[in-house]
Amino acid sequence: MYNEFCQMHHYTNGMVYYGAFPTGTGKASECVGCGACETVCPQQLPIQKLLGDVARAFETTTR
């Protein structure tokens, strides 16, 4: 959803779908920042940073 959001210049369907996920089901802002995911990521992605980007894009109330 985030990739489409970025590539499609703020593609709103991604925001709608993401917003349908209830809190407590793995929203990006719920990351506790432990870094465990980054230590096992085979692509060595900066997952904590990327989750922050997703939270800022989809979870801000000022649009």
PQR file with spaces between the fields and no chain letter, atoms N, CA, C, O and H, PARSE charges and radii, in Angstrom:
ATOM       1  N    MET     1       0.823   -1.179    0.000 -0.4000 1.5000
ATOM       2  CA   MET     1       0.000    0.000    0.000 -0.0000 2.0000
ATOM       3  C    MET     1       0.871    1.248    0.000  0.5500 1.7000
ATOM       4  O    MET     1       0.591    2.211   -0.714 -0.5500 1.4000
ATOM       5  N    TYR     2       1.927    1.226    0.804 -0.4000 1.5000
ATOM       6  CA   TYR     2       2.790    2.404    0.877 -0.0000 2.0000
ATOM       7  C    TYR     2       3.512    2.632   -0.446  0.5500 1.7000
ATOM       8  O    TYR     2       3.653    3.774   -0.883 -0.5500 1.4000
ATOM       9  H    TYR     2       2.155    0.444    1.384  0.4000 1.0000
ATOM      10  N    ASN     3       3.967    1.564   -1.084 -0.4000 1.5000
ATOM      11  CA   ASN     3       4.634    1.710   -2.378 -0.0000 2.0000
ATOM      12  C    ASN     3       3.690    2.339   -3.398  0.5500 1.7000
ATOM      13  O    ASN     3       4.081    3.246   -4.134 -0.5500 1.4000
ATOM      14  H    ASN     3       3.852    0.636   -0.729  0.4000 1.0000
ATOM      15  N    GLU     4       2.461    1.866   -3.441 -0.4000 1.5000
ATOM      16  CA   GLU     4       1.494    2.452   -4.361 -0.0000 2.0000
ATOM      17  C    GLU     4       1.213    3.896   -4.005  0.5500 1.7000
ATOM      18  O    GLU     4       1.074    4.743   -4.887 -0.5500 1.4000
ATOM      19  H    GLU     4       2.144    1.130   -2.843  0.4000 1.0000
ATOM      20  N    PHE     5       1.128    4.178   -2.722 -0.4000 1.5000
ATOM      21  CA   PHE     5       0.886    5.534   -2.256 -0.0000 2.0000
ATOM      22  C    PHE     5       1.979    6.475   -2.763  0.5500 1.7000
ATOM      23  O    PHE     5       1.683    7.572   -3.238 -0.5500 1.4000
ATOM      24  H    PHE     5       1.240    3.489   -2.005  0.4000 1.0000
ATOM      25  N    CYS     6       3.221    6.058   -2.666 -0.4000 1.5000
ATOM      26  CA   CYS     6       4.344    6.886   -3.107 -0.0000 2.0000
ATOM      27  C    CYS     6       4.422    6.977   -4.619  0.5500 1.7000
ATOM      28  O    CYS     6       4.652    8.055   -5.167 -0.5500 1.4000
ATOM      29  H    CYS     6       3.462    5.167   -2.281  0.4000 1.0000
ATOM      30  N    GLN     7       4.234    5.861   -5.292 -0.4000 1.5000
ATOM      31  CA   GLN     7       4.376    5.836   -6.743 -0.0000 2.0000
ATOM      32  C    GLN     7       3.221    6.526   -7.455  0.5500 1.7000
ATOM      33  O    GLN     7       3.400    7.077   -8.541 -0.5500 1.4000
ATOM      34  H    GLN     7       4.047    4.986   -4.847  0.4000 1.0000
ATOM      35  N    MET     8       2.073    6.500   -6.869 -0.4000 1.5000
ATOM      36  CA   MET     8       0.893    7.063   -7.529 -0.0000 2.0000
ATOM      37  C    MET     8       0.600    8.482   -7.041  0.5500 1.7000
ATOM      38  O    MET     8      -0.506    8.989   -7.229 -0.5500 1.4000
ATOM      39  H    MET     8       1.927    6.052   -5.987  0.4000 1.0000
ATOM      40  N    HIS     9       1.564    9.105   -6.431 -0.4000 1.5000
ATOM      41  CA   HIS     9       1.410   10.486   -5.958 -0.0000 2.0000
ATOM      42  C    HIS     9       0.217   10.625   -5.014  0.5500 1.7000
ATOM      43  O    HIS     9      -0.754   11.331   -5.286 -0.5500 1.4000
ATOM      44  H    HIS     9       2.462    8.693   -6.278  0.4000 1.0000
ATOM      45  N    HIS    10       0.338    9.939   -3.928 -0.4000 1.5000
ATOM      46  CA   HIS    10      -0.667    9.954   -2.858 -0.0000 2.0000
ATOM      47  C    HIS    10      -1.963    9.264   -3.262  0.5500 1.7000
ATOM      48  O    HIS    10      -3.060    9.795   -3.087 -0.5500 1.4000
ATOM      49  H    HIS    10       1.127    9.366   -3.707  0.4000 1.0000
ATOM      50  N    TYR    11      -1.800    8.071   -3.803 -0.4000 1.5000
ATOM      51  CA   TYR    11      -2.903    7.202   -4.194 -0.0000 2.0000
ATOM      52  C    TYR    11      -3.783    6.955   -2.977  0.5500 1.7000
ATOM      53  O    TYR    11      -3.347    6.302   -2.030 -0.5500 1.4000
ATOM      54  H    TYR    11      -0.909    7.640   -3.944  0.4000 1.0000
ATOM      55  N    THR    12      -4.990    7.455   -2.982 -0.4000 1.5000
ATOM      56  CA   THR    12      -5.829    7.462   -1.782 -0.0000 2.0000
ATOM      57  C    THR    12      -6.382    6.097   -1.397  0.5500 1.7000
ATOM      58  O    THR    12      -6.736    5.901   -0.234 -0.5500 1.4000
ATOM      59  H    THR    12      -5.344    7.986   -3.752  0.4000 1.0000
ATOM      60  N    ASN    13      -6.473    5.140   -2.326 -0.4000 1.5000
ATOM      61  CA   ASN    13      -7.000    3.831   -1.943 -0.0000 2.0000
ATOM      62  C    ASN    13      -6.125    3.173   -0.893  0.5500 1.7000
ATOM      63  O    ASN    13      -6.641    2.497   -0.004 -0.5500 1.4000
ATOM      64  H    ASN    13      -6.185    5.299   -3.271  0.4000 1.0000
ATOM      65  N    GLY    14      -4.812    3.353   -0.972 -0.4000 1.5000
ATOM      66  CA   GLY    14      -3.921    2.805    0.037 -0.0000 2.0000
ATOM      67  C    GLY    14      -4.249    3.345    1.410  0.5500 1.7000
ATOM      68  O    GLY    14      -4.229    2.607    2.396 -0.5500 1.4000
ATOM      69  H    GLY    14      -4.392    3.902   -1.694  0.4000 1.0000
ATOM      70  N    MET    15      -4.553    4.634    1.481 -0.4000 1.5000
ATOM      71  CA   MET    15      -4.912    5.241    2.766 -0.0000 2.0000
ATOM      72  C    MET    15      -6.221    4.665    3.286  0.5500 1.7000
ATOM      73  O    MET    15      -6.364    4.420    4.484 -0.5500 1.4000
ATOM      74  H    MET    15      -4.569    5.233    0.681  0.4000 1.0000
ATOM      75  N    VAL    16      -7.164    4.450    2.398 -0.4000 1.5000
ATOM      76  CA   VAL    16      -8.465    3.897    2.794 -0.0000 2.0000
ATOM      77  C    VAL    16      -8.293    2.476    3.324  0.5500 1.7000
ATOM      78  O    VAL    16      -8.817    2.138    4.386 -0.5500 1.4000
ATOM      79  H    VAL    16      -7.048    4.649    1.425  0.4000 1.0000
ATOM      80  N    TYR    17      -7.555    1.643    2.584 -0.4000 1.5000
ATOM      81  CA   TYR    17      -7.345    0.263    3.015 -0.0000 2.0000
ATOM      82  C    TYR    17      -6.592    0.211    4.341  0.5500 1.7000
ATOM      83  O    TYR    17      -6.964   -0.544    5.239 -0.5500 1.4000
ATOM      84  H    TYR    17      -7.129    1.918    1.722  0.4000 1.0000
ATOM      85  N    TYR    18      -5.548    1.000    4.462 -0.4000 1.5000
ATOM      86  CA   TYR    18      -4.758    1.015    5.692 -0.0000 2.0000
ATOM      87  C    TYR    18      -5.622    1.482    6.861  0.5500 1.7000
ATOM      88  O    TYR    18      -5.551    0.923    7.956 -0.5500 1.4000
ATOM      89  H    TYR    18      -5.246    1.614    3.732  0.4000 1.0000
ATOM      90  N    GLY    19      -6.426    2.496    6.626 -0.4000 1.5000
ATOM      91  CA   GLY    19      -7.291    3.017    7.677 -0.0000 2.0000
ATOM      92  C    GLY    19      -8.329    2.024    8.150  0.5500 1.7000
ATOM      93  O    GLY    19      -8.859    2.162    9.253 -0.5500 1.4000
ATOM      94  H    GLY    19      -6.484    2.951    5.737  0.4000 1.0000
ATOM      95  N    ALA    20      -8.630    1.024    7.337 -0.4000 1.5000
ATOM      96  CA   ALA    20      -9.612    0.011    7.721 -0.0000 2.0000
ATOM      97  C    ALA    20      -9.051   -0.975    8.738  0.5500 1.7000
ATOM      98  O    ALA    20      -9.815   -1.669    9.408 -0.5500 1.4000
ATOM      99  H    ALA    20      -8.199    0.912    6.441  0.4000 1.0000
ATOM     100  N    PHE    21      -7.722   -1.047    8.863 -0.4000 1.5000
ATOM     101  CA   PHE    21      -7.127   -1.951    9.851 -0.0000 2.0000
ATOM     102  C    PHE    21      -7.356   -1.381   11.245  0.5500 1.7000
ATOM     103  O    PHE    21      -6.987   -0.236   11.509 -0.5500 1.4000
ATOM     104  H    PHE    21      -7.101   -0.483    8.319  0.4000 1.0000
ATOM     105  N    PRO    22      -7.947   -2.146   12.126 -0.5600 1.5000
ATOM     106  CA   PRO    22      -8.158   -1.623   13.482  0.2800 2.0000
ATOM     107  C    PRO    22      -6.845   -1.511   14.246  0.5500 1.7000
ATOM     108  O    PRO    22      -5.892   -2.249   13.992 -0.5500 1.4000
ATOM     109  N    THR    23      -6.817   -0.579   15.179 -0.4000 1.5000
ATOM     110  CA   THR    23      -5.663   -0.444   16.059 -0.0000 2.0000
ATOM     111  C    THR    23      -5.463   -1.758   16.801  0.5500 1.7000
ATOM     112  O    THR    23      -6.427   -2.416   17.192 -0.5500 1.4000
ATOM     113  H    THR    23      -7.591    0.021   15.385  0.4000 1.0000
ATOM     114  N    GLY    24      -4.203   -2.130   16.991 -0.4000 1.5000
ATOM     115  CA   GLY    24      -3.887   -3.381   17.660 -0.0000 2.0000
ATOM     116  C    GLY    24      -3.699   -4.544   16.699  0.5500 1.7000
ATOM     117  O    GLY    24      -3.530   -5.686   17.127 -0.5500 1.4000
ATOM     118  H    GLY    24      -3.419   -1.596   16.674  0.4000 1.0000
ATOM     119  N    THR    25      -3.726   -4.261   15.408 -0.4000 1.5000
ATOM     120  CA   THR    25      -3.548   -5.330   14.425 -0.0000 2.0000
ATOM     121  C    THR    25      -2.276   -5.158   13.611  0.5500 1.7000
ATOM     122  O    THR    25      -2.157   -5.714   12.520 -0.5500 1.4000
ATOM     123  H    THR    25      -3.863   -3.333   15.060  0.4000 1.0000
ATOM     124  N    GLY    26      -1.333   -4.396   14.129 -0.4000 1.5000
ATOM     125  CA   GLY    26      -0.054   -4.259   13.453 -0.0000 2.0000
ATOM     126  C    GLY    26       0.127   -2.990   12.649  0.5500 1.7000
ATOM     127  O    GLY    26       0.848   -2.991   11.651 -0.5500 1.4000
ATOM     128  H    GLY    26      -1.430   -3.944   15.016  0.4000 1.0000
ATOM     129  N    LYS    27      -0.510   -1.911   13.059 -0.4000 1.5000
ATOM     130  CA   LYS    27      -0.273   -0.647   12.370 -0.0000 2.0000
ATOM     131  C    LYS    27       1.175   -0.225   12.576  0.5500 1.7000
ATOM     132  O    LYS    27       1.801   -0.584   13.573 -0.5500 1.4000
ATOM     133  H    LYS    27      -1.096   -1.910   13.869  0.4000 1.0000
ATOM     134  N    ALA    28       1.690    0.525   11.643 -0.4000 1.5000
ATOM     135  CA   ALA    28       3.100    0.915   11.663 -0.0000 2.0000
ATOM     136  C    ALA    28       3.490    1.637   12.950  0.5500 1.7000
ATOM     137  O    ALA    28       4.590    1.430   13.461 -0.5500 1.4000
ATOM     138  H    ALA    28       1.181    0.817   10.833  0.4000 1.0000
ATOM     139  N    SER    29       2.619    2.469   13.472 -0.4000 1.5000
ATOM     140  CA   SER    29       2.938    3.233   14.679 -0.0000 2.0000
ATOM     141  C    SER    29       2.998    2.356   15.925  0.5500 1.7000
ATOM     142  O    SER    29       3.448    2.808   16.977 -0.5500 1.4000
ATOM     143  H    SER    29       1.725    2.637   13.057  0.4000 1.0000
ATOM     144  N    GLU    30       2.553    1.123   15.817 -0.4000 1.5000
ATOM     145  CA   GLU    30       2.578    0.219   16.963 -0.0000 2.0000
ATOM     146  C    GLU    30       3.923   -0.486   17.133  0.5500 1.7000
ATOM     147  O    GLU    30       4.118   -1.245   18.082 -0.5500 1.4000
ATOM     148  H    GLU    30       2.187    0.756   14.962  0.4000 1.0000
ATOM     149  N    CYS    31       4.844   -0.231   16.210 -0.4000 1.5000
ATOM     150  CA   CYS    31       6.190   -0.805   16.326 -0.0000 2.0000
ATOM     151  C    CYS    31       6.827   -0.305   17.610  0.5500 1.7000
ATOM     152  O    CYS    31       6.771    0.887   17.909 -0.5500 1.4000
ATOM     153  H    CYS    31       4.686    0.385   15.439  0.4000 1.0000
ATOM     154  N    VAL    32       7.430   -1.203   18.367 -0.4000 1.5000
ATOM     155  CA   VAL    32       8.068   -0.816   19.629 -0.0000 2.0000
ATOM     156  C    VAL    32       9.538   -0.459   19.444  0.5500 1.7000
ATOM     157  O    VAL    32      10.200   -0.049   20.397 -0.5500 1.4000
ATOM     158  H    VAL    32       7.476   -2.172   18.124  0.4000 1.0000
ATOM     159  N    GLY    33      10.050   -0.608   18.233 -0.4000 1.5000
ATOM     160  CA   GLY    33      11.417   -0.205   17.943 -0.0000 2.0000
ATOM     161  C    GLY    33      12.494   -1.094   18.528  0.5500 1.7000
ATOM     162  O    GLY    33      13.590   -0.621   18.826 -0.5500 1.4000
ATOM     163  H    GLY    33       9.512   -0.941   17.459  0.4000 1.0000
ATOM     164  N    CYS    34      12.205   -2.369   18.696 -0.4000 1.5000
ATOM     165  CA   CYS    34      13.196   -3.270   19.292 -0.0000 2.0000
ATOM     166  C    CYS    34      14.306   -3.644   18.310  0.5500 1.7000
ATOM     167  O    CYS    34      15.403   -4.017   18.726 -0.5500 1.4000
ATOM     168  H    CYS    34      11.315   -2.754   18.453  0.4000 1.0000
ATOM     169  N    GLY    35      14.028   -3.546   17.016 -0.4000 1.5000
ATOM     170  CA   GLY    35      15.018   -3.843   15.993 -0.0000 2.0000
ATOM     171  C    GLY    35      15.169   -5.310   15.646  0.5500 1.7000
ATOM     172  O    GLY    35      15.993   -5.657   14.800 -0.5500 1.4000
ATOM     173  H    GLY    35      13.137   -3.243   16.677  0.4000 1.0000
ATOM     174  N    ALA    36      14.397   -6.180   16.276 -0.4000 1.5000
ATOM     175  CA   ALA    36      14.510   -7.619   16.009 -0.0000 2.0000
ATOM     176  C    ALA    36      14.239   -7.942   14.542  0.5500 1.7000
ATOM     177  O    ALA    36      14.883   -8.826   13.977 -0.5500 1.4000
ATOM     178  H    ALA    36      13.728   -5.899   16.964  0.4000 1.0000
ATOM     179  N    CYS    37      13.318   -7.254   13.935 -0.4000 1.5000
ATOM     180  CA   CYS    37      12.989   -7.508   12.533 -0.0000 2.0000
ATOM     181  C    CYS    37      14.162   -7.163   11.618  0.5500 1.7000
ATOM     182  O    CYS    37      14.405   -7.848   10.625 -0.5500 1.4000
ATOM     183  H    CYS    37      12.796   -6.536   14.394  0.4000 1.0000
ATOM     184  N    GLU    38      14.876   -6.111   11.955 -0.4000 1.5000
ATOM     185  CA   GLU    38      15.997   -5.694   11.115 -0.0000 2.0000
ATOM     186  C    GLU    38      17.163   -6.674   11.181  0.5500 1.7000
ATOM     187  O    GLU    38      17.896   -6.835   10.206 -0.5500 1.4000
ATOM     188  H    GLU    38      14.678   -5.555   12.762  0.4000 1.0000
ATOM     189  N    THR    39      17.331   -7.319   12.314 -0.4000 1.5000
ATOM     190  CA   THR    39      18.456   -8.257   12.443 -0.0000 2.0000
ATOM     191  C    THR    39      18.248   -9.526   11.629  0.5500 1.7000
ATOM     192  O    THR    39      19.215  -10.216   11.308 -0.5500 1.4000
ATOM     193  H    THR    39      16.735   -7.188   13.106  0.4000 1.0000
ATOM     194  N    VAL    40      17.007   -9.845   11.292 -0.4000 1.5000
ATOM     195  CA   VAL    40      16.726  -11.063   10.527 -0.0000 2.0000
ATOM     196  C    VAL    40      16.236  -10.779    9.107  0.5500 1.7000
ATOM     197  O    VAL    40      15.947  -11.715    8.362 -0.5500 1.4000
ATOM     198  H    VAL    40      16.221   -9.285   11.553  0.4000 1.0000
ATOM     199  N    CYS    41      16.139   -9.526    8.726 -0.4000 1.5000
ATOM     200  CA   CYS    41      15.650   -9.179    7.390 -0.0000 2.0000
ATOM     201  C    CYS    41      16.682   -9.574    6.340  0.5500 1.7000
ATOM     202  O    CYS    41      17.806   -9.072    6.360 -0.5500 1.4000
ATOM     203  H    CYS    41      16.374   -8.766    9.332  0.4000 1.0000
ATOM     204  N    PRO    42      16.314  -10.472    5.418 -0.5600 1.5000
ATOM     205  CA   PRO    42      17.270  -10.916    4.405  0.2800 2.0000
ATOM     206  C    PRO    42      17.672   -9.807    3.423  0.5500 1.7000
ATOM     207  O    PRO    42      18.708   -9.905    2.766 -0.5500 1.4000
ATOM     208  N    GLN    43      16.859   -8.761    3.325 -0.4000 1.5000
ATOM     209  CA   GLN    43      17.174   -7.656    2.421 -0.0000 2.0000
ATOM     210  C    GLN    43      17.873   -6.504    3.137  0.5500 1.7000
ATOM     211  O    GLN    43      18.214   -5.497    2.515 -0.5500 1.4000
ATOM     212  H    GLN    43      16.017   -8.681    3.858  0.4000 1.0000
ATOM     213  N    GLN    44      18.083   -6.649    4.425 -0.4000 1.5000
ATOM     214  CA   GLN    44      18.725   -5.627    5.260 -0.0000 2.0000
ATOM     215  C    GLN    44      18.046   -4.259    5.116  0.5500 1.7000
ATOM     216  O    GLN    44      18.702   -3.225    4.990 -0.5500 1.4000
ATOM     217  H    GLN    44      17.807   -7.467    4.930  0.4000 1.0000
ATOM     218  N    LEU    45      16.726   -4.294    5.138 -0.4000 1.5000
ATOM     219  CA   LEU    45      15.946   -3.064    5.034 -0.0000 2.0000
ATOM     220  C    LEU    45      15.937   -2.316    6.365  0.5500 1.7000
ATOM     221  O    LEU    45      15.968   -2.945    7.422 -0.5500 1.4000
ATOM     222  H    LEU    45      16.193   -5.134    5.240  0.4000 1.0000
ATOM     223  N    PRO    46      15.895   -0.989    6.329 -0.5600 1.5000
ATOM     224  CA   PRO    46      15.759   -0.201    7.554  0.2800 2.0000
ATOM     225  C    PRO    46      14.282   -0.181    7.986  0.5500 1.7000
ATOM     226  O    PRO    46      13.601    0.836    7.851 -0.5500 1.4000
ATOM     227  N    ILE    47      13.814   -1.288    8.492 -0.4000 1.5000
ATOM     228  CA   ILE    47      12.384   -1.482    8.743 -0.0000 2.0000
ATOM     229  C    ILE    47      11.822   -0.452    9.716  0.5500 1.7000
ATOM     230  O    ILE    47      10.719    0.052    9.503 -0.5500 1.4000
ATOM     231  H    ILE    47      14.367   -2.114    8.602  0.4000 1.0000
ATOM     232  N    GLN    48      12.544   -0.133   10.763 -0.4000 1.5000
ATOM     233  CA   GLN    48      12.033    0.837   11.731 -0.0000 2.0000
ATOM     234  C    GLN    48      11.809    2.202   11.080  0.5500 1.7000
ATOM     235  O    GLN    48      10.807    2.862   11.355 -0.5500 1.4000
ATOM     236  H    GLN    48      13.440   -0.541   10.936  0.4000 1.0000
ATOM     237  N    LYS    49      12.725    2.624   10.228 -0.4000 1.5000
ATOM     238  CA   LYS    49      12.576    3.893    9.521 -0.0000 2.0000
ATOM     239  C    LYS    49      11.396    3.818    8.559  0.5500 1.7000
ATOM     240  O    LYS    49      10.590    4.746    8.479 -0.5500 1.4000
ATOM     241  H    LYS    49      13.539    2.088   10.004  0.4000 1.0000
ATOM     242  N    LEU    50      11.298    2.713    7.832 -0.4000 1.5000
ATOM     243  CA   LEU    50      10.214    2.556    6.868 -0.0000 2.0000
ATOM     244  C    LEU    50       8.850    2.547    7.554  0.5500 1.7000
ATOM     245  O    LEU    50       7.890    3.114    7.031 -0.5500 1.4000
ATOM     246  H    LEU    50      11.952    1.960    7.896  0.4000 1.0000
ATOM     247  N    LEU    51       8.759    1.913    8.714 -0.4000 1.5000
ATOM     248  CA   LEU    51       7.498    1.922    9.454 -0.0000 2.0000
ATOM     249  C    LEU    51       7.141    3.336    9.900  0.5500 1.7000
ATOM     250  O    LEU    51       5.968    3.709    9.917 -0.5500 1.4000
ATOM     251  H    LEU    51       9.539    1.453    9.139  0.4000 1.0000
ATOM     252  N    GLY    52       8.145    4.116   10.258 -0.4000 1.5000
ATOM     253  CA   GLY    52       7.905    5.515   10.602 -0.0000 2.0000
ATOM     254  C    GLY    52       7.364    6.293    9.408  0.5500 1.7000
ATOM     255  O    GLY    52       6.468    7.125    9.552 -0.5500 1.4000
ATOM     256  H    GLY    52       9.098    3.813   10.244  0.4000 1.0000
ATOM     257  N    ASP    53       7.916    6.017    8.229 -0.4000 1.5000
ATOM     258  CA   ASP    53       7.428    6.664    7.005 -0.0000 2.0000
ATOM     259  C    ASP    53       5.973    6.301    6.749  0.5500 1.7000
ATOM     260  O    ASP    53       5.163    7.161    6.406 -0.5500 1.4000
ATOM     261  H    ASP    53       8.644    5.342    8.112  0.4000 1.0000
ATOM     262  N    VAL    54       5.647    5.029    6.917 -0.4000 1.5000
ATOM     263  CA   VAL    54       4.270    4.566    6.702 -0.0000 2.0000
ATOM     264  C    VAL    54       3.329    5.232    7.705  0.5500 1.7000
ATOM     265  O    VAL    54       2.251    5.694    7.333 -0.5500 1.4000
ATOM     266  H    VAL    54       6.306    4.330    7.196  0.4000 1.0000
ATOM     267  N    ALA    55       3.730    5.282    8.963 -0.4000 1.5000
ATOM     268  CA   ALA    55       2.886    5.901    9.987 -0.0000 2.0000
ATOM     269  C    ALA    55       2.641    7.378    9.668  0.5500 1.7000
ATOM     270  O    ALA    55       1.519    7.866    9.803 -0.5500 1.4000
ATOM     271  H    ALA    55       4.607    4.907    9.266  0.4000 1.0000
ATOM     272  N    ARG    56       3.681    8.081    9.250 -0.4000 1.5000
ATOM     273  CA   ARG    56       3.512    9.497    8.909 -0.0000 2.0000
ATOM     274  C    ARG    56       2.595    9.669    7.699  0.5500 1.7000
ATOM     275  O    ARG    56       1.803   10.610    7.651 -0.5500 1.4000
ATOM     276  H    ARG    56       4.593    7.685    9.141  0.4000 1.0000
ATOM     277  N    ALA    57       2.696    8.779    6.737 -0.4000 1.5000
ATOM     278  CA   ALA    57       1.891    8.887    5.525 -0.0000 2.0000
ATOM     279  C    ALA    57       0.427    8.527    5.754  0.5500 1.7000
ATOM     280  O    ALA    57      -0.471    9.202    5.250 -0.5500 1.4000
ATOM     281  H    ALA    57       3.339    8.014    6.776  0.4000 1.0000
ATOM     282  N    PHE    58       0.193    7.466    6.512 -0.4000 1.5000
ATOM     283  CA   PHE    58      -1.164    6.929    6.627 -0.0000 2.0000
ATOM     284  C    PHE    58      -1.877    7.254    7.937  0.5500 1.7000
ATOM     285  O    PHE    58      -3.102    7.159    8.004 -0.5500 1.4000
ATOM     286  H    PHE    58       0.923    6.918    6.921  0.4000 1.0000
ATOM     287  N    GLU    59      -1.148    7.629    8.962 -0.4000 1.5000
ATOM     288  CA   GLU    59      -1.779    7.781   10.267 -0.0000 2.0000
ATOM     289  C    GLU    59      -1.870    9.226   10.750  0.5500 1.7000
ATOM     290  O    GLU    59      -2.313    9.479   11.870 -0.5500 1.4000
ATOM     291  H    GLU    59      -0.153    7.706    8.907  0.4000 1.0000
ATOM     292  N    THR    60      -1.463   10.152    9.929 -0.4000 1.5000
ATOM     293  CA   THR    60      -1.600   11.554   10.327 -0.0000 2.0000
ATOM     294  C    THR    60      -3.006   12.004   10.043  0.5500 1.7000
ATOM     295  O    THR    60      -3.620   11.590    9.060 -0.5500 1.4000
ATOM     296  H    THR    60      -1.103    9.946    9.019  0.4000 1.0000
ATOM     297  N    THR    61      -3.505   12.839   10.893 -0.4000 1.5000
ATOM     298  CA   THR    61      -4.894   13.286   10.736 -0.0000 2.0000
ATOM     299  C    THR    61      -4.994   14.566    9.915  0.5500 1.7000
ATOM     300  O    THR    61      -6.087   14.951    9.500 -0.5500 1.4000
ATOM     301  H    THR    61      -3.007   13.176   11.691  0.4000 1.0000
ATOM     302  N    THR    62      -3.876   15.221    9.679 -0.4000 1.5000
ATOM     303  CA   THR    62      -3.911   16.447    8.893 -0.0000 2.0000
ATOM     304  C    THR    62      -3.531   16.141    7.455  0.5500 1.7000
ATOM     305  O    THR    62      -2.352   15.951    7.154 -0.5500 1.4000
ATOM     306  H    THR    62      -2.988   14.909   10.015  0.4000 1.0000
ATOM     307  N    ARG    63      -4.484   16.093    6.590 -0.4000 1.5000
ATOM     308  CA   ARG    63      -4.271   15.836    5.166 -0.0000 2.0000
ATOM     309  C    ARG    63      -4.832   16.978    4.376  0.5500 1.7000
ATOM     310  O    ARG    63      -4.763   16.972    3.147 -0.5500 1.4000
ATOM     311  H    ARG    63      -5.441   16.248    6.834  0.4000 1.0000
